[in-house]
Amino acid sequence: MSDKQSNEERQGGIVELVAKQGFQTIEALAQHFGVTVQTIRRDVNMLASEGRLSRYRGGAGLASSIENMEYERRQVINLAPKQRIAAMVAQDVPDGASLFINIGTTTEQAARALLSHKNLRVITNNINVAKILSENANCSIVMAGGKVRNRDGAVTGPLAAQMFEQFRADIGIIGVSGIDKDGGLFDYDLDEVMCTQAIIRHSRRVFLVADHSKFGRPALVKVGNLSQISALYTDAPPPDTISALLAEAGTTLEISD
């Protein structure tokens, strides 16, 4: 096999791995492919110049054109588990509650599960959530202002975060991109994380919705910690380390059937 073929195959593997698992650090890619970090940096720089990846400090993520398709794909991946998670959350939301709901495909399913609730007051930075809940005549919706992210209808940035800080909600329903073994909650976008952090600070209770694929998944920006969460709703038992952290923090664990 020529060096050119080897490089092309490795670079194709990098794109495939990032598409499947999201953001990857340079060190993790080097270990995965058994090459030096310098080699991976050259690969990532080349792939970024070709528009096949986006280069971030310390790693690589999906290119924006791929991210647009990826969001549509994520809306149907693990759809049934997400719907079961959403149904559990809806059972724990009383009529008349005030809610924050953030960005994500699972939080969108939670919004659908709340369509029959009455007298909800919802503040969200998710255009899709606002559109879904607008079908419920008994729901009052406040849409956060800020920068609209075209690929998924997210409204992010300091203005959106400030909007959440003007309220105190009964429940914040949030999703994240990854939960690490130490209980850290992570996402990819700093502007998005600012909003989620504001939700956590200004909610009386925080409900985290996350299917099994989020356990151990790497992401770039830290949102917070499981100790800040009132309840985790998921579709499968988490790893033992995460279960122990939940028990230590007194966080309720709800697993769908």
C-alpha positions as protocol buffer text, in pm:
chain_id: "A"
residue {
  index: 1
  type: MET
  ca { x: 0 y: 0 z: 0 }
}
residue {
  index: 2
  type: SER
  ca { x: 141 y: 341 z: -98 }
}
residue {
  index: 3
  type: ASP
  ca { x: 177 y: 627 z: 150 }
}
residue {
  index: 4
  type: LYS
  ca { x: -84 y: 821 z: -51 }
}
residue {
  index: 5
  type: GLN
  ca { x: -337 y: 540 z: -22 }
}
residue {
  index: 6
  type: SER
  ca { x: -261 y: 502 z: 350 }
}
residue {
  index: 7
  type: ASN
  ca { x: -311 y: 875 z: 412 }
}
residue {
  index: 8
  type: GLU
  ca { x: -635 y: 882 z: 215 }
}
residue {
  index: 9
  type: GLU
  ca { x: -773 y: 581 z: 399 }
}
residue {
  index: 10
  type: ARG
  ca { x: -683 y: 727 z: 738 }
}
residue {
  index: 11
  type: GLN
  ca { x: -834 y: 1064 z: 650 }
}
residue {
  index: 12
  type: GLY
  ca { x: -1151 y: 893 z: 532 }
}
residue {
  index: 13
  type: GLY
  ca { x: -1157 y: 705 z: 861 }
}
residue {
  index: 14
  type: ILE
  ca { x: -1123 y: 1030 z: 1055 }
}
residue {
  index: 15
  type: VAL
  ca { x: -1423 y: 1180 z: 876 }
}
residue {
  index: 16
  type: GLU
  ca { x: -1627 y: 865 z: 936 }
}
residue {
  index: 17
  type: LEU
  ca { x: -1537 y: 854 z: 1306 }
}
residue {
  index: 18
  type: VAL
  ca { x: -1624 y: 1221 z: 1362 }
}
residue {
  index: 19
  type: ALA
  ca { x: -1952 y: 1180 z: 1173 }
}
residue {
  index: 20
  type: LYS
  ca { x: -2049 y: 887 z: 1396 }
}
residue {
  index: 21
  type: GLN
  ca { x: -1925 y: 1010 z: 1734 }
}
residue {
  index: 22
  type: GLY
  ca { x: -1898 y: 1388 z: 1708 }
}
residue {
  index: 23
  type: PHE
  ca { x: -1605 y: 1602 z: 1823 }
}
residue {
  index: 24
  type: GLN
  ca { x: -1277 y: 1415 z: 1861 }
}
residue {
  index: 25
  type: THR
  ca { x: -957 y: 1540 z: 2021 }
}
residue {
  index: 26
  type: ILE
  ca { x: -630 y: 1526 z: 1830 }
}
residue {
  index: 27
  type: GLU
  ca { x: -487 y: 1294 z: 2095 }
}
residue {
  index: 28
  type: ALA
  ca { x: -782 y: 1053 z: 2073 }
}
residue {
  index: 29
  type: LEU
  ca { x: -756 y: 1040 z: 1694 }
}
residue {
  index: 30
  type: ALA
  ca { x: -382 y: 976 z: 1710 }
}
residue {
  index: 31
  type: GLN
  ca { x: -435 y: 689 z: 1953 }
}
residue {
  index: 32
  type: HIS
  ca { x: -722 y: 545 z: 1749 }
}
residue {
  index: 33
  type: PHE
  ca { x: -525 y: 539 z: 1423 }
}
residue {
  index: 34
  type: GLY
  ca { x: -187 y: 459 z: 1577 }
}
residue {
  index: 35
  type: VAL
  ca { x: -4 y: 763 z: 1442 }
}
residue {
  index: 36
  type: THR
  ca { x: 155 y: 1073 z: 1591 }
}
residue {
  index: 37
  type: VAL
  ca { x: -41 y: 1383 z: 1690 }
}
residue {
  index: 38
  type: GLN
  ca { x: 157 y: 1576 z: 1427 }
}
residue {
  index: 39
  type: THR
  ca { x: 28 y: 1341 z: 1157 }
}
residue {
  index: 40
  type: ILE
  ca { x: -331 y: 1383 z: 1278 }
}
residue {
  index: 41
  type: ARG
  ca { x: -293 y: 1762 z: 1285 }
}
residue {
  index: 42
  type: ARG
  ca { x: -180 y: 1755 z: 922 }
}
residue {
  index: 43
  type: ASP
  ca { x: -473 y: 1529 z: 833 }
}
residue {
  index: 44
  type: VAL
  ca { x: -726 y: 1750 z: 1011 }
}
residue {
  index: 45
  type: ASN
  ca { x: -585 y: 2067 z: 854 }
}
residue {
  index: 46
  type: MET
  ca { x: -612 y: 1911 z: 509 }
}
residue {
  index: 47
  type: LEU
  ca { x: -966 y: 1784 z: 572 }
}
residue {
  index: 48
  type: ALA
  ca { x: -1069 y: 2126 z: 702 }
}
residue {
  index: 49
  type: SER
  ca { x: -926 y: 2296 z: 392 }
}
residue {
  index: 50
  type: GLU
  ca { x: -1135 y: 2057 z: 179 }
}
residue {
  index: 51
  type: GLY
  ca { x: -1450 y: 2137 z: 380 }
}
residue {
  index: 52
  type: ARG
  ca { x: -1485 y: 1781 z: 508 }
}
residue {
  index: 53
  type: LEU
  ca { x: -1426 y: 1871 z: 875 }
}
residue {
  index: 54
  type: SER
  ca { x: -1417 y: 2179 z: 1096 }
}
residue {
  index: 55
  type: ARG
  ca { x: -1094 y: 2241 z: 1286 }
}
residue {
  index: 56
  type: TYR
  ca { x: -1133 y: 2339 z: 1652 }
}
residue {
  index: 57
  type: ARG
  ca { x: -878 y: 2408 z: 1921 }
}
residue {
  index: 58
  type: GLY
  ca { x: -754 y: 2066 z: 2026 }
}
residue {
  index: 59
  type: GLY
  ca { x: -965 y: 1862 z: 1788 }
}
residue {
  index: 60
  type: ALA
  ca { x: -1205 y: 1829 z: 1496 }
}
residue {
  index: 61
  type: GLY
  ca { x: -1582 y: 1830 z: 1446 }
}
residue {
  index: 62
  type: LEU
  ca { x: -1829 y: 1807 z: 1163 }
}
residue {
  index: 63
  type: ALA
  ca { x: -1817 y: 2064 z: 885 }
}
residue {
  index: 64
  type: SER
  ca { x: -2118 y: 2296 z: 884 }
}
residue {
  index: 65
  type: SER
  ca { x: -2260 y: 2146 z: 563 }
}
residue {
  index: 66
  type: ILE
  ca { x: -2245 y: 1800 z: 721 }
}
residue {
  index: 67
  type: GLU
  ca { x: -2391 y: 1933 z: 1047 }
}
residue {
  index: 68
  type: ASN
  ca { x: -2706 y: 2046 z: 864 }
}
residue {
  index: 69
  type: MET
  ca { x: -2766 y: 1693 z: 737 }
}
residue {
  index: 70
  type: GLU
  ca { x: -2655 y: 1551 z: 1070 }
}
residue {
  index: 71
  type: TYR
  ca { x: -2927 y: 1735 z: 1262 }
}
residue {
  index: 72
  type: GLU
  ca { x: -3199 y: 1595 z: 1036 }
}
residue {
  index: 73
  type: ARG
  ca { x: -3044 y: 1251 z: 1079 }
}
residue {
  index: 74
  type: ARG
  ca { x: -3030 y: 1291 z: 1459 }
}
residue {
  index: 75
  type: GLN
  ca { x: -3400 y: 1370 z: 1468 }
}
residue {
  index: 76
  type: VAL
  ca { x: -3476 y: 1011 z: 1366 }
}
residue {
  index: 77
  type: ILE
  ca { x: -3183 y: 829 z: 1532 }
}
residue {
  index: 78
  type: ASN
  ca { x: -3297 y: 654 z: 1852 }
}
residue {
  index: 79
  type: LEU
  ca { x: -3640 y: 809 z: 1797 }
}
residue {
  index: 80
  type: ALA
  ca { x: -3837 y: 546 z: 1989 }
}
residue {
  index: 81
  type: PRO
  ca { x: -3612 y: 568 z: 2299 }
}
residue {
  index: 82
  type: LYS
  ca { x: -3633 y: 947 z: 2287 }
}
residue {
  index: 83
  type: GLN
  ca { x: -4012 y: 928 z: 2272 }
}
residue {
  index: 84
  type: ARG
  ca { x: -4019 y: 697 z: 2575 }
}
residue {
  index: 85
  type: ILE
  ca { x: -3789 y: 933 z: 2764 }
}
residue {
  index: 86
  type: ALA
  ca { x: -4014 y: 1224 z: 2670 }
}
residue {
  index: 87
  type: ALA
  ca { x: -4323 y: 1041 z: 2794 }
}
residue {
  index: 88
  type: MET
  ca { x: -4157 y: 984 z: 3134 }
}
residue {
  index: 89
  type: VAL
  ca { x: -4066 y: 1351 z: 3165 }
}
residue {
  index: 90
  type: ALA
  ca { x: -4417 y: 1462 z: 3072 }
}
residue {
  index: 91
  type: GLN
  ca { x: -4559 y: 1251 z: 3355 }
}
residue {
  index: 92
  type: ASP
  ca { x: -4347 y: 1448 z: 3602 }
}
residue {
  index: 93
  type: VAL
  ca { x: -4450 y: 1791 z: 3471 }
}
residue {
  index: 94
  type: PRO
  ca { x: -4771 y: 1914 z: 3637 }
}
residue {
  index: 95
  type: ASP
  ca { x: -5029 y: 2131 z: 3467 }
}
residue {
  index: 96
  type: GLY
  ca { x: -4964 y: 2498 z: 3532 }
}
residue {
  index: 97
  type: ALA
  ca { x: -4585 y: 2457 z: 3554 }
}
residue {
  index: 98
  type: SER
  ca { x: -4334 y: 2710 z: 3427 }
}
residue {
  index: 99
  type: LEU
  ca { x: -4065 y: 2550 z: 3211 }
}
residue {
  index: 100
  type: PHE
  ca { x: -3734 y: 2621 z: 3045 }
}
residue {
  index: 101
  type: ILE
  ca { x: -3661 y: 2396 z: 2746 }
}
residue {
  index: 102
  type: ASN
  ca { x: -3330 y: 2404 z: 2563 }
}
residue {
  index: 103
  type: ILE
  ca { x: -3194 y: 2280 z: 2232 }
}
residue {
  index: 104
  type: GLY
  ca { x: -3191 y: 1918 z: 2118 }
}
residue {
  index: 105
  type: THR
  ca { x: -3381 y: 1641 z: 1950 }
}
residue {
  index: 106
  type: THR
  ca { x: -3482 y: 1479 z: 2281 }
}
residue {
  index: 107
  type: THR
  ca { x: -3610 y: 1806 z: 2427 }
}
residue {
  index: 108
  type: GLU
  ca { x: -3816 y: 1847 z: 2109 }
}
residue {
  index: 109
  type: GLN
  ca { x: -3976 y: 1509 z: 2179 }
}
residue {
  index: 110
  type: ALA
  ca { x: -4041 y: 1626 z: 2536 }
}
residue {
  index: 111
  type: ALA
  ca { x: -4227 y: 1924 z: 2392 }
}
residue {
  index: 112
  type: ARG
  ca { x: -4444 y: 1691 z: 2183 }
}
residue {
  index: 113
  type: ALA
  ca { x: -4522 y: 1486 z: 2493 }
}
residue {
  index: 114
  type: LEU
  ca { x: -4646 y: 1803 z: 2666 }
}
residue {
  index: 115
  type: LEU
  ca { x: -4905 y: 1892 z: 2402 }
}
residue {
  index: 116
  type: SER
  ca { x: -5198 y: 1776 z: 2617 }
}
residue {
  index: 117
  type: HIS
  ca { x: -5085 y: 1964 z: 2929 }
}
residue {
  index: 118
  type: LYS
  ca { x: -5275 y: 2271 z: 3044 }
}
residue {
  index: 119
  type: ASN
  ca { x: -5163 y: 2620 z: 3142 }
}
residue {
  index: 120
  type: LEU
  ca { x: -4794 y: 2566 z: 3083 }
}
residue {
  index: 121
  type: ARG
  ca { x: -4564 y: 2868 z: 3066 }
}
residue {
  index: 122
  type: VAL
  ca { x: -4260 y: 2788 z: 2853 }
}
residue {
  index: 123
  type: ILE
  ca { x: -3944 y: 2988 z: 2790 }
}
residue {
  index: 124
  type: THR
  ca { x: -3725 y: 2835 z: 2519 }
}
residue {
  index: 125
  type: ASN
  ca { x: -3437 y: 2908 z: 2285 }
}
residue {
  index: 126
  type: ASN
  ca { x: -3544 y: 2629 z: 2051 }
}
residue {
  index: 127
  type: ILE
  ca { x: -3754 y: 2744 z: 1754 }
}
residue {
  index: 128
  type: ASN
  ca { x: -3869 y: 2386 z: 1695 }
}
residue {
  index: 129
  type: VAL
  ca { x: -3995 y: 2356 z: 2054 }
}
residue {
  index: 130
  type: ALA
  ca { x: -4183 y: 2686 z: 2024 }
}
residue {
  index: 131
  type: LYS
  ca { x: -4344 y: 2571 z: 1699 }
}
residue {
  index: 132
  type: ILE
  ca { x: -4445 y: 2235 z: 1846 }
}
residue {
  index: 133
  type: LEU
  ca { x: -4598 y: 2382 z: 2162 }
}
residue {
  index: 134
  type: SER
  ca { x: -4776 y: 2657 z: 1969 }
}
residue {
  index: 135
  type: GLU
  ca { x: -5021 y: 2382 z: 1873 }
}
residue {
  index: 136
  type: ASN
  ca { x: -5127 y: 2372 z: 2240 }
}
residue {
  index: 137
  type: ALA
  ca { x: -5372 y: 2658 z: 2295 }
}
residue {
  index: 138
  type: ASN
  ca { x: -5327 y: 2616 z: 2671 }
}
residue {
  index: 139
  type: CYS
  ca { x: -4954 y: 2689 z: 2653 }
}
residue {
  index: 140
  type: SER
  ca { x: -4795 y: 3033 z: 2687 }
}
residue {
  index: 141
  type: ILE
  ca { x: -4460 y: 3056 z: 2506 }
}
residue {
  index: 142
  type: VAL
  ca { x: -4177 y: 3306 z: 2542 }
}
residue {
  index: 143
  type: MET
  ca { x: -3906 y: 3283 z: 2276 }
}
residue {
  index: 144
  type: ALA
  ca { x: -3554 y: 3388 z: 2372 }
}
residue {
  index: 145
  type: GLY
  ca { x: -3391 y: 3640 z: 2142 }
}
residue {
  index: 146
  type: GLY
  ca { x: -3042 y: 3611 z: 2001 }
}
residue {
  index: 147
  type: LYS
  ca { x: -2844 y: 3457 z: 1717 }
}
residue {
  index: 148
  type: VAL
  ca { x: -3037 y: 3195 z: 1518 }
}
residue {
  index: 149
  type: ARG
  ca { x: -2841 y: 2885 z: 1420 }
}
residue {
  index: 150
  type: ASN
  ca { x: -2975 y: 2786 z: 1081 }
}
residue {
  index: 151
  type: ARG
  ca { x: -2902 y: 2416 z: 1095 }
}
residue {
  index: 152
  type: ASP
  ca { x: -3130 y: 2334 z: 1390 }
}
residue {
  index: 153
  type: GLY
  ca { x: -3341 y: 2635 z: 1487 }
}
residue {
  index: 154
  type: ALA
  ca { x: -3137 y: 2712 z: 1797 }
}
residue {
  index: 155
  type: VAL
  ca { x: -3122 y: 3066 z: 1937 }
}
residue {
  index: 156
  type: THR
  ca { x: -2795 y: 3114 z: 2123 }
}
residue {
  index: 157
  type: GLY
  ca { x: -2552 y: 3367 z: 2260 }
}
residue {
  index: 158
  type: PRO
  ca { x: -2544 y: 3624 z: 2542 }
}
residue {
  index: 159
  type: LEU
  ca { x: -2883 y: 3779 z: 2459 }
}
residue {
  index: 160
  type: ALA
  ca { x: -3059 y: 3443 z: 2477 }
}
residue {
  index: 161
  type: ALA
  ca { x: -2880 y: 3357 z: 2802 }
}
residue {
  index: 162
  type: GLN
  ca { x: -2983 y: 3691 z: 2952 }
}
residue {
  index: 163
  type: MET
  ca { x: -3346 y: 3614 z: 2868 }
}
residue {
  index: 164
  type: PHE
  ca { x: -3339 y: 3301 z: 3083 }
}
residue {
  index: 165
  type: GLU
  ca { x: -3186 y: 3500 z: 3367 }
}
residue {
  index: 166
  type: GLN
  ca { x: -3498 y: 3719 z: 3383 }
}
residue {
  index: 167
  type: PHE
  ca { x: -3710 y: 3424 z: 3495 }
}
residue {
  index: 168
  type: ARG
  ca { x: -3725 y: 3158 z: 3766 }
}
residue {
  index: 169
  type: ALA
  ca { x: -3885 y: 2841 z: 3628 }
}
residue {
  index: 170
  type: ASP
  ca { x: -4030 y: 2546 z: 3814 }
}
residue {
  index: 171
  type: ILE
  ca { x: -3850 y: 2299 z: 3586 }
}
residue {
  index: 172
  type: GLY
  ca { x: -3569 y: 2322 z: 3333 }
}
residue {
  index: 173
  type: ILE
  ca { x: -3573 y: 2045 z: 3073 }
}
residue {
  index: 174
  type: ILE
  ca { x: -3230 y: 2016 z: 2913 }
}
residue {
  index: 175
  type: GLY
  ca { x: -3035 y: 1796 z: 2679 }
}
residue {
  index: 176
  type: VAL
  ca { x: -2658 y: 1773 z: 2639 }
}
residue {
  index: 177
  type: SER
  ca { x: -2424 y: 1611 z: 2387 }
}
residue {
  index: 178
  type: GLY
  ca { x: -2224 y: 1402 z: 2630 }
}
residue {
  index: 179
  type: ILE
  ca { x: -2190 y: 1283 z: 2990 }
}
residue {
  index: 180
  type: ASP
  ca { x: -1840 y: 1177 z: 3092 }
}
residue {
  index: 181
  type: LYS
  ca { x: -1739 y: 917 z: 3350 }
}
residue {
  index: 182
  type: ASP
  ca { x: -1675 y: 1188 z: 3610 }
}
residue {
  index: 183
  type: GLY
  ca { x: -2029 y: 1323 z: 3582 }
}
residue {
  index: 184
  type: GLY
  ca { x: -1941 y: 1620 z: 3365 }
}
residue {
  index: 185
  type: LEU
  ca { x: -2205 y: 1744 z: 3120 }
}
residue {
  index: 186
  type: PHE
  ca { x: -2069 y: 1860 z: 2785 }
}
residue {
  index: 187
  type: ASP
  ca { x: -2179 y: 2020 z: 2460 }
}
residue {
  index: 188
  type: TYR
  ca { x: -2013 y: 2149 z: 2143 }
}
residue {
  index: 189
  type: ASP
  ca { x: -2108 y: 2517 z: 2117 }
}
residue {
  index: 190
  type: LEU
  ca { x: -2005 y: 2779 z: 2373 }
}
residue {
  index: 191
  type: ASP
  ca { x: -2299 y: 3008 z: 2291 }
}
residue {
  index: 192
  type: GLU
  ca { x: -2539 y: 2717 z: 2340 }
}
residue {
  index: 193
  type: VAL
  ca { x: -2371 y: 2621 z: 2667 }
}
residue {
  index: 194
  type: MET
  ca { x: -2419 y: 2973 z: 2804 }
}
residue {
  index: 195
  type: CYS
  ca { x: -2796 y: 2929 z: 2764 }
}
residue {
  index: 196
  type: THR
  ca { x: -2803 y: 2585 z: 2925 }
}
residue {
  index: 197
  type: GLN
  ca { x: -2598 y: 2709 z: 3219 }
}
residue {
  index: 198
  type: ALA
  ca { x: -2845 y: 2994 z: 3270 }
}
residue {
  index: 199
  type: ILE
  ca { x: -3131 y: 2743 z: 3266 }
}
residue {
  index: 200
  type: ILE
  ca { x: -2960 y: 2532 z: 3533 }
}
residue {
  index: 201
  type: ARG
  ca { x: -2901 y: 2836 z: 3755 }
}
residue {
  index: 202
  type: HIS
  ca { x: -3256 y: 2966 z: 3727 }
}
residue {
  index: 203
  type: SER
  ca { x: -3459 y: 2644 z: 3755 }
}
residue {
  index: 204
  type: ARG
  ca { x: -3600 y: 2510 z: 4080 }
}
residue {
  index: 205
  type: ARG
  ca { x: -3557 y: 2159 z: 3940 }
}
residue {
  index: 206
  type: VAL
  ca { x: -3352 y: 2044 z: 3641 }
}
residue {
  index: 207
  type: PHE
  ca { x: -3457 y: 1742 z: 3433 }
}
residue {
  index: 208
  type: LEU
  ca { x: -3184 y: 1604 z: 3205 }
}
residue {
  index: 209
  type: VAL
  ca { x: -3305 y: 1399 z: 2908 }
}
residue {
  index: 210
  type: ALA
  ca { x: -3035 y: 1180 z: 2751 }
}
residue {
  index: 211
  type: ASP
  ca { x: -3050 y: 851 z: 2564 }
}
residue {
  index: 212
  type: HIS
  ca { x: -2783 y: 586 z: 2618 }
}
residue {
  index: 213
  type: SER
  ca { x: -2560 y: 716 z: 2336 }
}
residue {
  index: 214
  type: LYS
  ca { x: -2469 y: 1021 z: 2546 }
}
residue {
  index: 215
  type: PHE
  ca { x: -2289 y: 818 z: 2815 }
}
residue {
  index: 216
  type: GLY
  ca { x: -1914 y: 853 z: 2770 }
}
residue {
  index: 217
  type: ARG
  ca { x: -1953 y: 1060 z: 2453 }
}
residue {
  index: 218
  type: PRO
  ca { x: -1686 y: 1332 z: 2418 }
}
residue {
  index: 219
  type: ALA
  ca { x: -1775 y: 1697 z: 2353 }
}
residue {
  index: 220
  type: LEU
  ca { x: -1587 y: 2024 z: 2372 }
}
residue {
  index: 221
  type: VAL
  ca { x: -1744 y: 2263 z: 2624 }
}
residue {
  index: 222
  type: LYS
  ca { x: -1842 y: 2183 z: 2983 }
}
residue {
  index: 223
  type: VAL
  ca { x: -2201 y: 2268 z: 3075 }
}
residue {
  index: 224
  type: GLY
  ca { x: -2200 y: 2155 z: 3437 }
}
residue {
  index: 225
  type: ASN
  ca { x: -2216 y: 1841 z: 3647 }
}
residue {
  index: 226
  type: LEU
  ca { x: -2466 y: 1569 z: 3731 }
}
residue {
  index: 227
  type: SER
  ca { x: -2471 y: 1702 z: 4087 }
}
residue {
  index: 228
  type: GLN
  ca { x: -2666 y: 2003 z: 3953 }
}
residue {
  index: 229
  type: ILE
  ca { x: -2939 y: 1782 z: 3807 }
}
residue {
  index: 230
  type: SER
  ca { x: -3259 y: 1687 z: 3990 }
}
residue {
  index: 231
  type: ALA
  ca { x: -3341 y: 1389 z: 3769 }
}
residue {
  index: 232
  type: LEU
  ca { x: -3186 y: 1204 z: 3475 }
}
residue {
  index: 233
  type: TYR
  ca { x: -3428 y: 1047 z: 3227 }
}
residue {
  index: 234
  type: THR
  ca { x: -3276 y: 785 z: 2999 }
}
residue {
  index: 235
  type: ASP
  ca { x: -3354 y: 463 z: 2814 }
}
residue {
  index: 236
  type: ALA
  ca { x: -3088 y: 229 z: 2955 }
}
residue {
  index: 237
  type: PRO
  ca { x: -2893 y: 187 z: 3278 }
}
residue {
  index: 238
  type: PRO
  ca { x: -2590 y: 419 z: 3278 }
}
residue {
  index: 239
  type: PRO
  ca { x: -2237 y: 292 z: 3344 }
}
residue {
  index: 240
  type: ASP
  ca { x: -2165 y: 202 z: 3706 }
}
residue {
  index: 241
  type: THR
  ca { x: -1946 y: 509 z: 3759 }
}
residue {
  index: 242
  type: ILE
  ca { x: -2227 y: 741 z: 3651 }
}
residue {
  index: 243
  type: SER
  ca { x: -2486 y: 550 z: 3857 }
}
residue {
  index: 244
  type: ALA
  ca { x: -2265 y: 590 z: 4164 }
}
residue {
  index: 245
  type: LEU
  ca { x: -2232 y: 964 z: 4104 }
}
residue {
  index: 246
  type: LEU
  ca { x: -2609 y: 998 z: 4069 }
}
residue {
  index: 247
  type: ALA
  ca { x: -2664 y: 815 z: 4397 }
}
residue {
  index: 248
  type: GLU
  ca { x: -2401 y: 1026 z: 4572 }
}
residue {
  index: 249
  type: ALA
  ca { x: -2561 y: 1348 z: 4449 }
}
residue {
  index: 250
  type: GLY
  ca { x: -2914 y: 1236 z: 4532 }
}
residue {
  index: 251
  type: THR
  ca { x: -3015 y: 1271 z: 4166 }
}
residue {
  index: 252
  type: THR
  ca { x: -3318 y: 1065 z: 4066 }
}
residue {
  index: 253
  type: LEU
  ca { x: -3259 y: 814 z: 3786 }
}
residue {
  index: 254
  type: GLU
  ca { x: -3557 y: 731 z: 3564 }
}
residue {
  index: 255
  type: ILE
  ca { x: -3514 y: 455 z: 3305 }
}
residue {
  index: 256
  type: SER
  ca { x: -3783 y: 392 z: 3044 }
}
residue {
  index: 257
  type: ASP
  ca { x: -3923 y: 45 z: 2980 }
}
